[in-house]
Amino acid sequence: MSRERVDHEEEQTLQQHAQLLAELPRAVGTFQKDLYLYQGYWLNSGSILNTMFIQNHFNHHSTDIFLTSFMKSGTTWLRSLMFTILNRSRFDFSDHPLLRKGPHDCFPLLDSYKPKDYVITDNSPRLFATHIPHKLLPPSITDPSSGCKFVYVFRDPKDVLVSMWHFLLKLKPKEVHPLSFDQMFKMFCEGVIIGGPYWDHVLGFWSAALEFPDKILFFKYEEIKRDPEGHVKKLAEFMGVPISVQEEESGMVKKIAEFCSFENLNSLEINKTGDHKADNGVVVPNQTFFRRGEVGDWKCHLTEEMKDQIDRITHDKFNGSGLTIGGAPPK
């Protein structure tokens, strides 16, 4: 497609976006910036524009693999695992790309797609990460006939809430007053948070995974933590690069799990001092993406009443879906 055609189509999308923002319901989000209710999900202006670019202009390959999740559900870890599994025959652990750049620079974030300046490697399969809800992705990608595959990681909403709050505090502009945990809790429970409602995001991919299990691999973060080596093998199989008998006997699975562990990644110099340039031009220190990575960290932040409220919402939202987060039933 010619550059002139791309420019014209991008300009059309920009005009559609501007008109749409004037019509959509809006609410105040984090950092005192407006969120808009777009096709059932709360997104900021930039996220809506990039989603429209993807819907209107992104050209998929049948071998593309997408890592998907609600934000702060474990994608930093899964990015490392998927990249390392796919490229295990190309890179030695002593001279691995993850030693020189952070996980967020190993494969692109689809959410920042723009027709003119989005860089995609020629590798096959191509890896993309995204927090875009299943409903908002173009049918050309989500239709089983596309050939595309999705890995979805789901995490206890209480830990997602806590991790998200800490992450946003680190990204807060200096001129903006800090968001209290009580404020964050209220916004999360009401679903008025970027990418929210959280429960709808999860259920969108869960329902699709039930219908097309060969196209969507649905993981629970807590289960990966309990058995990382078992999930390395599941990922490799799903991605079309299964672990061979020889590799398993040589300890490859354990090497990948240990190399990509939170403890190892967090200790790497690149993740202590390096930076990641976000799609909006903001430079984010790599260490921002590493906090604790623990299961149950919510116990240090939520009152019993808060815990019960989120559990009740989760129970009501997931009721009848077959999806649970485990633990005791809500009070």
C-alpha positions in Angstrom: 0.0 0.0 0.0 1.3 3.4 -0.9 2.4 6.0 1.7 -0.3 8.4 0.4 -3.0 5.7 0.9 -1.8 5.0 4.4 -1.8 8.7 5.2 -5.3 9.1 3.9 -6.7 6.1 5.8 -5.0 7.3 9.0 -6.4 10.7 8.6 -9.9 9.2 8.2 -9.4 7.2 11.5 -8.3 10.4 13.3 -11.4 12.2 12.2 -13.6 9.3 13.3 -11.8 9.3 16.6 -12.4 13.0 17.2 -16.1 12.7 16.4 -16.4 9.6 18.6 -14.9 11.2 21.7 -17.5 14.0 21.5 -20.3 11.3 21.7 -19.0 8.7 24.2 -19.9 8.7 28.0 -16.9 9.8 30.0 -15.6 9.7 33.6 -12.6 10.9 35.4 -9.8 8.2 35.6 -6.4 8.1 37.2 -4.2 11.1 36.9 -7.4 13.1 36.6 -7.6 12.3 32.9 -10.9 11.4 31.2 -11.8 7.8 30.4 -14.4 7.1 27.7 -16.8 4.1 27.6 -15.9 2.6 24.3 -17.8 -0.6 23.2 -18.3 -1.5 26.9 -14.8 -0.7 28.2 -13.3 2.3 29.8 -10.3 3.6 27.8 -8.4 6.9 27.6 -8.4 8.8 24.3 -5.0 7.4 23.2 -6.0 3.9 23.8 -9.2 4.3 21.8 -7.3 5.8 18.9 -4.8 3.0 18.8 -7.6 0.4 19.1 -9.3 2.0 16.1 -6.0 1.9 14.2 -5.8 -1.8 14.9 -9.4 -2.4 14.0 -9.0 -0.5 10.7 -5.5 -1.0 9.6 -3.6 -3.9 11.3 -2.6 -6.8 8.9 -2.2 -10.0 10.8 -0.2 -13.1 9.8 -1.8 -16.6 10.3 1.2 -17.5 12.5 0.9 -14.5 14.9 0.7 -15.2 18.6 -0.7 -12.7 21.0 0.0 -12.5 24.7 -3.2 -11.0 26.3 -4.3 -10.0 29.8 -5.8 -7.3 31.9 -2.9 -5.0 32.9 -0.7 -6.1 35.9 -1.7 -9.7 35.6 1.8 -11.2 34.8 2.6 -10.2 31.3 6.1 -9.1 32.1 6.9 -12.6 33.2 5.0 -14.3 30.3 6.7 -12.0 27.8 10.0 -13.4 29.0 8.9 -17.0 29.0 7.3 -16.8 25.6 10.2 -15.0 24.0 12.8 -17.4 25.5 10.8 -20.6 24.7 10.3 -19.5 21.0 14.0 -18.5 20.6 15.7 -21.1 22.7 17.6 -22.5 19.7 18.8 -19.1 18.7 20.2 -17.6 21.9 22.5 -19.0 24.6 21.5 -18.1 28.2 25.0 -16.6 28.7 24.4 -14.1 25.8 20.6 -13.7 25.8 18.7 -10.6 24.6 17.0 -10.4 28.0 20.4 -9.7 29.5 20.6 -6.5 27.3 17.0 -5.3 27.2 13.9 -5.6 29.3 11.0 -8.0 28.7 8.9 -5.1 27.3 11.4 -4.6 24.5 11.5 -8.2 23.4 8.3 -8.1 21.4 6.0 -5.2 20.6 2.9 -4.0 22.4 0.1 -4.1 19.9 -1.8 -1.4 21.8 0.6 1.2 20.5 0.0 0.3 16.9 0.0 3.2 14.4 0.0 2.5 10.6 3.0 4.6 9.7 5.6 4.1 12.5 5.0 0.7 14.1 8.0 -1.5 13.9 7.4 -5.3 13.4 10.0 -7.9 13.1 10.1 -10.4 10.2 10.3 -13.4 12.5 7.7 -16.1 12.2 5.7 -16.5 14.3 5.5 -12.9 15.3 4.8 -12.2 19.0 2.6 -9.3 20.2 1.5 -8.3 23.7 -1.9 -6.6 24.3 -4.3 -5.5 27.0 -7.1 -4.9 24.5 -10.3 -6.8 25.4 -11.3 -9.7 23.1 -14.4 -7.8 22.0 -12.4 -4.8 20.8 -9.9 -6.8 18.7 -10.8 -7.0 15.0 -12.6 -10.2 13.8 -9.8 -10.7 11.3 -7.6 -11.6 14.2 -10.0 -13.3 16.6 -11.8 -15.5 14.1 -10.5 -19.1 14.4 -9.9 -19.1 10.6 -7.3 -16.4 10.9 -4.8 -18.9 12.3 -3.8 -16.5 15.1 -3.3 -17.9 18.6 -3.7 -16.2 22.0 -2.2 -16.8 25.4 -4.3 -15.2 28.2 -3.0 -14.9 31.7 -5.6 -14.4 34.5 -4.8 -13.3 38.0 -6.7 -12.9 41.2 -8.3 -9.4 40.9 -7.2 -8.5 44.5 -3.6 -8.9 43.5 -4.2 -7.1 40.2 -5.7 -4.2 42.1 -2.7 -3.8 44.4 -0.1 -4.3 41.6 -2.0 -1.8 39.4 -2.1 0.8 42.2 1.6 0.6 42.9 2.4 0.7 39.2 0.3 3.8 38.6 1.8 5.6 41.6 5.3 5.1 40.0 4.0 6.6 36.7 2.2 9.5 38.3 3.1 12.9 36.9 4.7 15.2 39.5 2.0 17.8 39.3 -0.8 15.2 40.0 -1.9 14.4 43.5 -1.2 10.8 44.5 -4.2 8.4 44.1 -5.1 6.9 47.4 -5.7 3.2 47.7 -9.3 3.8 48.8 -9.8 5.8 45.6 -8.2 3.1 43.5 -10.3 0.4 45.2 -13.5 2.3 44.4 -12.6 2.8 40.8 -11.6 -0.8 40.3 -14.8 -2.2 41.9 -16.9 0.1 39.8 -15.0 -0.9 36.6 -14.1 2.7 35.8 -10.4 2.0 35.3 -8.4 1.8 32.1 -9.3 -1.4 30.4 -12.1 -2.1 32.8 -14.3 -3.6 34.0 -11.7 -6.1 34.9 -14.2 -9.0 35.1 -15.6 -8.4 31.7 -12.1 -8.4 30.2 -11.4 -11.8 31.8 -14.7 -13.3 30.8 -14.3 -12.2 27.2 -11.2 -14.3 26.7 -12.5 -17.1 29.0 -15.6 -17.5 26.9 -13.6 -17.5 23.7 -11.1 -20.1 25.2 -14.0 -22.4 26.0 -15.3 -22.2 22.5 -11.9 -22.4 20.7 -9.4 -24.1 23.1 -6.9 -24.8 20.3 -6.7 -21.1 19.6 -6.7 -19.6 23.1 -4.5 -20.9 26.0 -6.0 -19.6 29.2 -3.6 -19.6 32.2 -4.1 -18.7 35.8 -1.1 -16.7 37.2 -1.3 -18.6 40.5 -1.0 -22.0 38.7 2.0 -20.9 36.8 3.7 -19.8 40.0 3.0 -23.3 41.5 4.3 -25.2 38.5 6.5 -23.0 36.2 8.2 -25.9 34.5 4.9 -27.6 33.6 3.6 -24.4 32.1 6.8 -23.9 30.1 6.0 -27.2 28.4 2.4 -26.2 27.8 3.4 -22.9 26.3 6.0 -24.5 24.0 3.4 -27.0 22.8 0.8 -24.4 22.2 3.2 -22.1 20.4 4.2 -24.8 18.0 7.7 -25.4 19.3 7.3 -28.4 21.7 10.0 -29.4 24.1 11.8 -32.5 22.7 12.8 -35.5 24.7 16.4 -34.5 24.3 15.8 -31.0 25.5 13.9 -32.2 28.6 16.7 -34.7 29.4 19.2 -31.9 29.1 17.3 -29.7 31.6 16.1 -27.1 29.1 12.7 -26.7 30.8 14.3 -26.0 34.2 16.8 -23.6 32.6 14.0 -21.6 30.9 11.9 -21.5 34.1 14.9 -20.4 36.2 16.2 -17.9 33.7 12.7 -16.2 33.4 11.9 -16.4 37.1 10.9 -13.2 38.8 14.0 -13.4 41.1 16.4 -13.7 38.2 14.8 -11.1 36.0 14.6 -8.7 38.9 18.3 -9.2 39.6 19.5 -8.4 36.1 21.4 -5.1 35.7 19.2 -4.1 32.7 16.1 -4.3 34.8 17.8 -2.3 37.6 19.1 0.6 35.6 17.6 0.2 32.1 14.6 2.0 30.6 11.7 1.3 28.4 10.2 3.9 26.0 6.4 3.7 26.2 4.2 4.4 23.1 3.4 7.8 24.4 7.0 8.8 24.5 7.3 8.5 28.3 10.5 6.7 29.4 9.7 4.1 32.1 12.5 2.6 34.2 12.5 -1.2 33.7 12.5 -1.6 37.5 8.9 -0.2 37.5 7.7 -3.4 36.0 9.1 -5.5 38.9 7.7 -5.1 42.4 7.0 -8.4 44.2 5.3 -10.8 41.8 3.8 -12.7 44.8 0.5 -14.5 45.2 -1.6 -13.1 48.0 0.1 -9.7 48.3 -3.3 -8.2 48.6 -3.4 -9.3 52.3 -1.0 -6.5 53.1 -3.3 -3.8 51.6 -7.0 -4.8 51.7 -9.2 -4.8 54.8 -11.5 -7.8 55.4 -14.4 -5.7 54.2 -12.6 -4.8 50.9 -11.6 -8.4 50.4 -15.2 -9.6 50.8 -16.5 -6.9 48.5 -14.2 -7.9 45.6 -14.9 -11.6 46.2 -18.6 -10.9 46.1 -18.3 -9.0 42.8 -16.1 -11.8 41.4 -18.5 -14.5 42.5 -21.5 -12.7 40.9 -19.6 -11.8 37.7 -18.2 -15.3 37.2 -21.2 -17.2 38.4 -22.2 -19.8 35.8 -19.1 -19.3 33.7 -17.1 -22.2 35.2 -14.2 -19.8 36.1 -13.1 -19.4 39.7 -10.2 -17.8 41.6 -10.2 -20.4 44.3 -10.3 -19.9 48.0 -13.3 -19.6 50.3 -16.7 -18.5 48.9 -17.6 -14.9 49.4 -19.4 -14.0 52.7 
